[in-house]
Amino acid sequence: MIAQGKFRGEKVAYPDGDGCCIWIPIDEDEDIGICFDFDAEDIDDLVKILTALSISPAEVYTQQEAPNE
């Protein structure tokens, strides 16, 4: 397992290729949390999108009114 800030990650070699998982632990259990699974071959694309998100301006949230029923 790899840890960076509040995130945890791992890479596992499966018969059909390497798989990765990133998660945020819930409570004190480091092995349980909300996770995102992906193929190791997609790491470069993930790095690119995370880099783009880190430098892009945030869209301003505006609350939508619910349609009348």
WOKA-V57687 format. One record per backbone hydrogen bond with DSSP energy under -1.0 kcal/mol. NH is the residue of the N-H (numbers start at 1). CO is the residue of the C=O. If there is no record, write none. Layout:
# WOKA-V57687
nh->NH co->CO
nh->NH co->CO
This chain:
# WOKA-V57687
nh->2 co->9
nh->4 co->7
nh->7 co->4
nh->8 co->23
nh->9 co->2
nh->10 co->21
nh->12 co->19
nh->14 co->17
nh->17 co->14
nh->19 co->12
nh->20 co->38
nh->21 co->10
nh->22 co->36
nh->23 co->8
nh->24 co->34
nh->26 co->32
nh->29 co->26
nh->32 co->29
nh->34 co->24
nh->36 co->22
nh->38 co->20
nh->40 co->18
nh->42 co->39
nh->43 co->40
nh->46 co->42
nh->47 co->43
nh->48 co->44
nh->49 co->45
nh->50 co->46
nh->51 co->47
nh->52 co->48
nh->53 co->49
nh->54 co->50
nh->55 co->51
nh->56 co->52
